[in-house]
Amino acid sequence: MGSYEQRIGVFFLVGLCLLVAAIELTIGSGWFHAQYPLQATFRNVQGLDLGADVRLAGIRVGRVAALAIDQDQVRVTLSIDQRYPIKKNATARLDFRALSGERFVEIDLGTPAAPAAAPGDTIVGDTPAS
C-alpha cells in the first residue's frame, strides 16, 4: 500500500474532499454550479448582508455578492445559479426570516412571456415600508 506517510497523506486528502463536499451541501456556496450576476436596485437595504440568500419563489437560487451605493439608491449584485433563469420583468424585494430576522432577497417569477434577464441586467427592487 505504501509507506505510513503516504497513507496519512491519502487519508488527509480524502478527509479534505469530504469536508469541501459537506460545506457545499450544507451552505450551497455554488462551487459546483455556474453562476451569473444580476443587479437589483433598492432605496434602502435595511440590514441586508453580503452572502445573504437570494430566493426565487421561495427556492434558494443564489447569494448576495456585493452592495454599493449608486447615487440615491443601493445597487445589490446577486450571484444566481444558471439553472434558474430570472425574467427581465421580475421584481426583487427584501424579506426576512421570522425567527432569526435575517434579511434575504426574494424574487418573483415575472410573467411567463417575458424574456430571461441576461447576465449583468438590472431588475427592479421593491423596498418594503418597514
C-alpha positions in Angstrom: 0.0 0.0 0.0 2.9 2.4 0.6 4.6 3.9 3.5 3.0 5.2 6.6 3.4 8.8 5.5 1.7 8.1 2.2 -1.3 6.5 3.9 -1.6 9.6 6.2 -1.4 11.9 3.2 -4.1 9.9 1.3 -6.3 9.9 4.5 -5.8 13.7 4.8 -6.8 14.4 1.2 -9.9 12.2 1.4 -10.9 14.0 4.6 -10.4 17.4 2.9 -12.5 16.4 -0.1 -15.3 15.2 2.3 -15.1 18.5 4.2 -15.5 20.5 1.0 -18.4 18.4 -0.2 -20.1 18.7 3.2 -19.7 22.5 3.2 -21.1 22.7 -0.3 -24.1 20.5 0.6 -24.8 22.5 3.8 -24.5 26.1 2.7 -24.7 25.7 -1.0 -21.9 28.2 -1.9 -22.2 27.3 -5.6 -18.8 25.9 -6.2 -20.2 23.1 -8.4 -22.7 25.2 -10.4 -22.0 28.0 -12.9 -23.5 31.4 -11.8 -24.3 34.7 -13.4 -24.6 38.2 -12.0 -27.8 40.2 -11.8 -28.3 43.7 -10.3 -31.2 44.9 -8.3 -31.6 48.5 -7.0 -33.2 49.5 -3.7 -33.8 52.8 -1.8 -32.7 51.1 1.4 -31.4 47.5 2.0 -32.4 47.5 5.7 -29.6 45.3 7.1 -29.0 43.1 4.1 -25.6 41.5 4.3 -23.1 40.0 1.8 -23.7 36.3 1.4 -27.4 36.6 2.2 -29.7 34.2 0.3 -31.5 35.1 -2.9 -34.7 33.1 -3.4 -36.9 32.7 -6.5 -40.5 31.9 -5.5 -39.1 30.6 -2.2 -36.3 28.4 -3.6 -32.7 29.4 -2.8 -31.1 30.2 -6.2 -28.1 32.4 -5.2 -26.4 34.8 -2.9 -25.8 38.5 -2.5 -22.4 39.1 -4.0 -21.9 42.9 -3.5 -23.6 46.0 -2.1 -22.8 49.5 -3.4 -24.3 53.0 -3.1 -25.1 54.3 -6.6 -26.2 57.9 -6.4 -29.5 57.9 -4.4 -30.0 54.1 -4.3 -28.2 50.9 -3.3 -27.1 48.6 -6.1 -27.1 44.9 -5.0 -25.2 42.4 -7.1 -26.8 39.0 -7.0 -25.0 35.8 -7.9 -27.6 33.5 -9.5 -27.3 29.8 -10.2 -27.5 29.3 -14.0 -30.1 26.6 -13.6 -32.6 29.2 -12.6 -33.3 31.9 -15.3 -34.8 35.1 -13.9 -37.3 37.0 -16.1 -36.5 40.6 -17.1 -39.7 41.9 -15.6 -39.2 40.0 -12.3 -39.2 42.2 -9.1 -36.8 41.7 -6.2 -37.9 42.6 -2.7 -36.3 42.4 0.7 -37.8 39.9 3.1 -36.7 38.4 6.4 -36.8 35.1 8.3 -39.4 35.3 11.1 -37.3 33.7 13.8 -33.8 35.0 13.1 -34.7 38.3 11.5 -32.1 37.6 8.8 -32.6 39.5 5.6 -32.7 37.9 2.2 -33.7 38.9 -1.4 -37.0 37.4 -2.7 -37.5 37.5 -6.5 -40.9 36.8 -8.0 -41.3 34.7 -11.2 -42.2 37.5 -13.5 -44.5 36.8 -16.4 -44.2 33.6 -18.5 -43.9 35.5 -21.8 -41.1 37.8 -20.6 -37.6 37.1 -21.8 -34.9 35.9 -19.4 -32.6 38.5 -18.0 -29.1 38.5 -19.4 -26.0 38.4 -17.1 -25.4 41.9 -15.7 -29.0 43.1 -16.3 -30.8 45.1 -13.6 -34.2 44.1 -12.2 -36.4 46.4 -10.2 -36.1 46.3 -6.4 -39.1 46.9 -4.2 -38.1 48.2 -0.7 -40.8 47.5 1.9 -42.0 50.3 4.1 -40.8 48.7 7.4 
